Structures are given as C-alpha cells and as structure tokens.
C-alpha cells in the first residue's frame, strides 16, 4: 500500500472516469462509484463522531464499524470479492442488543438532536440510510456484495441507538417529536 500512495494525484480521472481496484475504469458518477462514495461519506461521518467524548465500549464498536466500512468499500471496488461475513452483521446485532438494553422503552418518535455527539450519530444514521439506498440502486443493474444491505440496515439501527445512548451519557434526554406543535 505504501508504494501505491507515494503520489496522490495521477491525472487519470481528469476526464470523468475512475479506476476500480480490479483495474477496470468506470464513470465517476456510475452507480457503483455513487455507492462507494456514500460508504466513504458514512465512514467520515463516523470519524467526526469519534472526535467526541464517547464511552469506551461505543468508541471500540464504532472503530470496528469504520474498518468494516472500509472493507465494504473494498468489496464494491472489486466486484465479486467478498470480505464481510455473516459474523459482521451478527456483531452489529449483538451491539444493538447490548446498547439498547440500557435504554428506556421508546414510546414516541424522537427528533435528531440532544447532545452534540447524539446529533452527530443521527447525521451518520441518515448518511447510512442514503448509502443503503445507493447500494440498492446499484443492485438493480449489477451484482453487489450479499451482506452490503443487511450490514448497512443494521448499522443505521445501531446508530439510532447510539444517538440515544449518547444523549443519556450527556445526562440529557431524547428530543421528542411533538406532532402538530406549530399549528395555530
């Protein structure tokens, strides 16, 4: 990898195409590149969240997720290559169960917000949903990694729970939706 990154600019994409890891070239706005870009944005959103003060178990969980997302991007970059396993989805489900067990039952819809860290988790959640939609769009025309959608689906659920945990961690509460609040 070090030899591959000695020169950052290559000029090979100046005309609107880019290379996949398998050596093929595709348009920069191709559905595969869109999906990869959304996963990259999601990883960056989680990176911003990791800049906040977080409980250690959440920090470890989200750092593992970042590595998984890089692997998923790699899978998309080499069509037919598999890195993620069922265990990756199972780990997200275990984290969901672990973190959700500490929360009160949700009786109302909540708004994104509360503490800064929780709001950042909500932003990451919405980026995750968009990444999932781009993978679904890609799947309509090309093969996608079999675990891409299940992984992203569980991850968006986990990020929702993480936001709730972070609000509690900040001694705050979820921001509850008040239907019709602005009616006159």
N, C-alpha and C positions, 0 to 999 in steps of 0.2 A: 504494500500500500504506500509506503514512504516514497518509493520510486515513481509511483503514479501521480503523486501530488507535488512534485518539485516545481512544476509550472502550473499556475492556476488558470491562466487564460490560454485558450487553444485556438480561438477564432473559428473552430469547426461548426459552431452553431449560429454564426452570423447571418445565415440566410434562412433561419427559422426552423431548422431541424436539430435534433439532438441524438446522441448515441445511447442505446441501451447497453447493459453490461454484457449482453451476448454478442455485441458488435454491430447489430442492426441499427439503422437510423430511422427515426420517425419524426413527424412534425411536432413542434413544441406544444401545440395545442391538441394533440391526439388524446383520446380518452385515457390511454394508459399513462401518459405524462400528467394529465389532469389528476388522476387518482394518486399517482406518486407524489405530486405536488401538495395535495391535500394532506397526505400522511406526513409529509415533511413539515407542513404548517402545524399540524397537530403536535408533532414532536417538539416543535419550537414553543408552542403554547404551554406544553407541559414543562419545558425548560424554564419558562418565565415563572410558572407556578412554583417550581423547585427553588427559586430565588427567595421565596418567602420562608418565614419560620414555620416549620411543619413538625408534627410528631414524627419520631424516628421511624415507626413502622410504616407511615404513609410515604416518607421520603424513600425508603427502601423499595416499596411497592411501585412508586412512580418511576424510579430509576430503572427498575426491571422493565417496566412498560416502555420506557424510551428505547431500550435495547431491542425489545420485541418489535417496536415500530420500525426501527432501522432494518431489522430482519425482514419485515413485511415489505418494506420498500425494495429490498433486495430481491424478494420473490417476484415482485411486479416488474423489476428491471431485467430479470432473466425468465421470460415466460416458460413455464413448465418446471421451474426449480422450486423445491419445497424446503423450507427451513422451519416454519412453525409446525408444532404438533398439537394433538388434542390436549396435551398437558398444559399448553399455554392458555387455552380457553378455561380449562379446569382451575388453573391458578387464579384467573380473574374471578371466577365464580366463588372460590374459597375466600378471596379478599373481599368480595362483595358481602358474603355471609358474615365474615369477621367484623367488618366496619359497620355494617347495617345493624348488627346485634347490639351495638352501643347506643342506637338512636331510638327516640320515641316513635311510636307509630305515626305515620304521616296520614293526617285526616283531611288536609286541604292542599290545593296546589300551591307551590311556592314560586316566588319571583327570583330571578338571578340576583344575588346580592348578599348583603350582610357584611361580613368582613371582606377585606381586600383579597385575601387568599381564597375565600369561598367564591367570590366573584370571578377570580381567575380560573378556578376549577369549572365554573359554569361556562366561561368562554371556551375552555378546552373541550368541554362536553359538546358544545354546538359545532365546533370545528370537527370533532369526531363524527358527529352525525352527517356533516357535509362530506367528509372523507368516505363514509359508508355509502352515501348516495352516489358518489363518483365511481366507487368500485362496482356498485350495482349497474350503473350506466355502462361501464366497461364490459361487464359480464354479458351484456346483451349482444355484443359483437365479437368478443374474444374470450378465451379461457382466462379465468382468474384463480388465484390460489383458493383452494376449497375452504380454508379456515379464515379467509380475509373478512368476510361479512360476520360470521359468528364472533370473531375476536373483536371487531370494531363495535358490534352491537353490545357485547358485554362491557367493553371499555367505556362506552358512553354511559351505561348504567352505573358503572363504578365511579365515574367522575361526578355524577349526580350525588351519589352517596358521599364521596369525598368532600364535596361542597358543604353538605350538611354537617359532616364531622368537623370540618374546619370552622364553621360557624360556632359549634359547641366549644371547640378548642379555644376560640377567642372570647369565650363567655358570652356569646351572642345567641341569637335565635334565627331561625329561618325567617325570611321576609314572606309573609303570607299574602297570597292574591286576595284582593277584596273585590269580588265581582260587582260591577256597576258603581264603583266608588266615585267616579267622576260624572255620574248622571246628575242632571239638575232638575 
